[in-house]
Amino acid sequence: RARKTLLQTVSSNHMTVVLLNSTLADCYRQLAKWDEARKLLTENLLILERAFGRESLFAAIALNSLGLVNLAEGDYSEAESAFRRSLVARERSLGTNSIGYAATLNNLALSLRAAGRPEAAIVDLYETAAKTIEAGAGGDSPELAAILANWSDLSAGMGKEPKAAELMARALAINR
């Protein structure tokens, strides 16, 4: 109802609409209402691409959110596509040394893993993401801990127990 009222007072391309759509999409995502969340996030993406360009940071953030919905729903191909587009936009707008870039690498790795892709390629994504976070935010950031924990889980699944233990110990040390 709030969205309907807002659309009566401002243009459908207004940034307030984008903020409200994002909030509603997050609620729908928490309720596993994927179609509703995807519709709002796709609308946001179109608004932001028109306003700021296809490779803007705003588009990158919208693409990452869309990828997360697709990943949660199990649409790994669409998730991968959204995360890869987000990476291109993030690289063009901020370079490859931002926390957002590393977080999107992590999300791409999660989607590839869920899709059953080769593990070696996924390890490279986690390693790059971890190095990016360490360079930008330092070795004690919560973002780094999350990436290390994901990488540890993958390593354990690959039968690389010593590497998994090393990575998890680093993640736990950060979270203390």
Buried (B, 14 or more C-beta within 10 A) or exposed (E): EEEEEBBEEEEEEBBEBBEBBBEBBBEBBEEEBBEBBBBBBBBBBEBBBEBBBBBBBBBBBBBBBBBBBBBBBEBBEBBBBBBBBBBBBBBBBBEBEBBBBBBBBBBBBBBBBBBEBEBEEBBEBBBBBBBBBBEBBEEEBEBBBBBBBBBBBBBBEBEBEEBBEBBBEBBEEBEE
